[in-house]
C-alpha cells in the first residue's frame, strides 16, 4: 500500500515537472517570437501568433515526454489541456496589442519598393503623431524651391530665412508648420524625438532658444487604421528616428542612411539607385 502511494506521488511529481517545464518553454518561445516580430516589422502580429502555436506545441510535447501521449483526453489531462488553451488564448490576445496600442510616434517610415503611390516613393516620413484615431507625419525628403523668408515673412530675420521650405505631405499643402530642436523641450508645442518638436504657433525668437529649425508646408495623414493596413502591406519600413533626421543636410541620401539602420539584410535595398534605369 505504501509503495503504491509513493508510486502515485512520483507519477504526479513527474507530470507536474513536465507541465512546468513545458509551460516555461512555451512562454520563452512565445516571448522570443513576439520580440522577433517587433524587430522585423514594428508589431508583427503573425510572428506572435506563430509563437503562440509553438508554445502550445511545446506544452503538448512536454506532456507527451513526461507521461505518455495526452491526446487521449481524460480527467487527469483536463487541467493541462485547459492550461494549453489559456496559454494560447492569452498569446492571441497579446498579439493584437501592437496593432491597436503601439504608437509609432517619433519613428521613421521609409517607403519600400512595394509602395507605388508617387507622393511617397523613395520618401522618409517622421511620424509626429499616432494613436487609435489616426496618424500624422512630415516628409523629410521633399525640398521645395520656396525660401522660408518668402513663405513666412515673419521669419525673415532668423538665421534659417534663406533655407527652403520642405513639402511635408499632400494634406493641407498651404498649412505651414515648423520643427525645431529646442534647448528646453518644454518650449515645444508637441515633442517628437529627442529635443525636436513643433514650434508653437504664437512663439517668438525671444520666447524660445532654438538650435535648428526646418519649415514644412503640408503634412502626411492617415485615418484610423489606415497606417496599420499599409504596414501589413509592407509599404513602409519602420526604424527609430534620430534628431538629426529632421534636419538632414542631404535629404536625397536620407532614405539610404535611414534604411541602413535595419542591418545587413537591407543593404542591397539601400544600395539601389534612385533612378532604376541606372542599374
C-alpha positions in Angstrom: 0.0 0.0 0.0 2.8 2.4 1.0 4.7 1.6 -2.3 1.5 2.3 -4.3 1.1 5.7 -2.6 4.8 6.5 -3.3 4.4 5.5 -6.9 1.4 7.7 -7.4 3.2 10.6 -5.8 6.2 10.0 -8.1 3.9 10.0 -11.1 2.2 13.2 -10.0 5.6 14.8 -9.4 6.9 13.7 -12.8 3.8 15.0 -14.5 4.0 18.3 -12.7 7.6 18.8 -13.6 6.8 18.0 -17.3 3.9 20.5 -17.3 6.0 23.2 -15.6 9.0 22.8 -17.9 6.7 22.8 -20.9 4.9 26.0 -19.8 8.3 27.7 -19.2 9.3 26.7 -22.7 6.0 27.9 -24.1 6.4 31.3 -22.5 10.0 31.6 -23.6 9.3 30.7 -27.2 6.3 33.0 -27.3 8.2 35.9 -25.9 11.1 35.3 -28.2 9.0 35.1 -31.3 7.0 38.1 -30.2 10.0 40.3 -30.0 11.5 38.9 -33.1 8.3 40.2 -34.8 8.8 43.6 -33.2 12.4 43.7 -34.6 11.5 42.8 -38.1 8.4 44.9 -38.5 7.1 47.0 -35.7 4.4 44.8 -34.2 4.3 41.8 -36.5 1.2 40.1 -35.3 1.8 37.0 -37.4 5.1 36.3 -35.6 3.3 36.5 -32.3 0.6 34.0 -33.4 3.3 31.7 -34.6 4.9 32.0 -31.1 1.6 31.1 -29.5 1.3 28.0 -31.6 4.9 26.9 -31.0 4.3 27.4 -27.3 1.2 25.2 -27.3 3.1 22.5 -29.2 5.9 22.8 -26.6 3.3 22.1 -23.8 2.0 19.1 -25.7 5.5 17.8 -26.3 6.4 18.2 -22.7 3.3 16.3 -21.5 4.0 13.6 -24.0 7.6 13.1 -22.9 6.6 13.4 -19.2 3.8 10.9 -19.2 2.8 9.4 -22.5 0.6 11.0 -25.1 -2.0 13.4 -23.8 -4.1 13.2 -26.9 -6.5 10.8 -25.2 -8.1 13.4 -23.0 -9.3 12.0 -19.8 -10.0 13.6 -16.4 -6.3 13.5 -15.5 -5.5 15.6 -18.6 -8.2 18.2 -18.1 -6.1 20.7 -16.2 -3.1 20.5 -18.5 -5.3 20.8 -21.6 -7.1 23.8 -20.1 -3.7 25.3 -19.4 -2.7 24.9 -23.0 -5.9 26.7 -24.1 -5.4 29.5 -21.6 -1.8 30.0 -22.8 -2.8 30.1 -26.4 -5.8 32.4 -25.9 -3.6 34.8 -23.8 -0.9 34.9 -26.5 -3.6 35.6 -29.2 -4.9 38.5 -27.1 -1.4 39.9 -26.7 -0.8 39.5 -30.4 -3.5 42.1 -31.1 -1.9 44.7 -28.8 0.8 46.1 -31.1 -1.7 46.7 -33.9 -4.0 48.6 -31.6 -1.9 50.2 -29.0 1.7 50.5 -30.1 2.4 54.1 -31.2 4.9 54.9 -34.0 5.2 58.4 -32.7 8.8 59.5 -33.2 9.6 56.7 -35.7 10.7 57.0 -39.3 8.6 55.5 -42.1 10.8 54.6 -45.0 9.0 53.9 -48.2 9.6 50.4 -49.5 9.6 49.3 -53.2 6.1 47.9 -52.6 4.8 51.4 -52.2 3.6 52.7 -55.6 2.0 56.0 -54.5 4.0 58.6 -56.4 3.5 61.1 -53.4 5.6 58.8 -51.2 8.1 57.0 -53.5 11.6 56.9 -52.0 10.5 59.1 -49.1 11.2 59.2 -45.4 8.5 60.4 -43.1 8.9 61.4 -39.5 5.8 60.3 -37.6 4.8 63.2 -35.4 1.6 61.7 -34.0 0.0 58.2 -33.9 -2.9 56.8 -31.9 -6.1 54.8 -32.5 -7.7 57.8 -34.3 -5.0 58.0 -37.0 -1.5 59.3 -37.7 0.3 62.3 -38.9 3.9 62.8 -40.2 6.2 65.0 -42.1 8.0 64.1 -45.3 11.7 64.8 -44.7 12.9 64.3 -48.3 11.0 66.8 -50.4 12.6 70.3 -50.5 10.7 72.9 -52.5 12.0 76.0 -54.3 10.4 78.4 -51.9 12.6 80.2 -49.3 11.5 80.3 -45.7 11.5 84.1 -45.8 9.2 84.2 -48.8 6.8 81.7 -47.3 6.8 83.1 -43.8 7.9 86.8 -43.8 7.8 86.9 -40.0 10.8 84.5 -40.1 12.9 86.7 -42.4 15.2 87.8 -39.6 16.1 84.3 -38.5 19.3 82.5 -39.4 17.2 80.0 -41.4 15.4 82.5 -43.6 17.3 81.6 -46.7 16.7 77.8 -46.3 14.0 76.3 -48.4 10.5 75.1 -47.2 10.0 71.4 -47.3 6.9 69.7 -48.7 5.7 67.8 -45.6 3.0 65.9 -47.5 -0.1 66.2 -49.6 -2.6 67.1 -46.8 -3.3 70.8 -46.4 -0.4 72.0 -48.6 -1.0 75.6 -47.6 -0.5 74.8 -43.9 2.8 76.0 -42.6 4.5 74.3 -39.6 8.0 74.2 -38.2 10.1 71.6 -36.4 12.9 72.8 -34.2 15.5 71.5 -31.8 14.9 73.2 -28.5 17.3 73.9 -25.7 14.4 73.2 -23.4 11.9 70.7 -24.7 9.2 72.2 -22.6 9.1 75.1 -25.0 7.9 72.8 -27.8 4.2 72.7 -28.7 4.5 68.9 -29.1 7.7 66.9 -28.7 8.6 64.4 -31.5 12.0 62.9 -30.9 14.9 63.9 -28.6 14.7 67.7 -28.2 12.9 68.1 -31.5 9.3 69.2 -31.5 6.8 71.6 -33.1 7.3 75.3 -32.8 4.3 76.9 -31.0 2.2 79.0 -33.4 2.5 82.0 -31.1 6.2 81.7 -30.3 8.7 84.4 -31.0 12.5 84.3 -31.1 12.6 85.9 -27.7 10.4 83.2 -26.2 12.4 80.1 -27.0 16.0 79.0 -27.5 16.2 77.1 -30.8 19.3 75.3 -32.1 17.9 74.2 -35.5 14.7 74.8 -37.5 13.0 73.4 -40.6 9.8 74.7 -42.1 7.3 72.5 -43.8 4.2 73.1 -45.9 1.5 70.4 -45.6 1.8 67.0 -44.0 1.1 63.3 -44.4 -2.0 62.0 -42.7 -3.7 58.6 -42.1 -7.2 57.9 -40.9 -7.8 55.4 -38.1 -6.3 52.0 -39.1 -5.0 53.2 -42.5 -1.4 53.2 -41.5 -1.7 49.8 -39.9 -3.1 48.4 -43.2 -0.2 49.9 -45.1 2.3 48.4 -42.6 0.6 45.0 -43.2 1.0 45.5 -46.9 4.7 46.2 -46.2 4.5 49.6 -47.8 6.7 51.1 -45.0 9.9 50.1 -43.2 9.9 51.3 -39.7 13.1 52.5 -38.0 13.9 54.6 -34.9 14.3 58.3 -35.7 17.3 60.4 -34.7 17.1 64.2 -34.0 19.4 64.8 -36.9 17.0 63.2 -39.4 14.6 66.2 -39.2 17.4 68.5 -40.4 19.3 66.2 -42.8 21.8 68.1 -44.9 21.3 65.9 -47.9 17.7 64.7 -47.9 18.3 62.7 -51.1 20.6 60.4 -49.1 18.4 60.2 -46.0 16.4 57.3 -47.5 19.6 55.2 -47.8 21.2 56.2 -44.5 17.9 55.5 -42.6 17.3 52.1 -44.2 20.9 51.0 -43.5 19.9 51.1 -39.8 17.9 48.0 -40.4 21.1 46.0 -40.9 22.7 43.7 -43.5 19.6 42.2 -45.0 18.5 45.7 -46.2 22.0 46.5 -47.6 21.1 45.6 -51.1 17.9 47.7 -51.0 19.8 50.7 -49.6 22.3 50.5 -52.4 19.8 50.7 -55.2 19.9 53.9 -57.3 17.1 56.4 -57.0 16.6 56.0 -60.8 16.1 52.3 -61.6 17.4 52.9 -65.1 20.8 53.4 -63.7 21.1 49.7 -62.7 
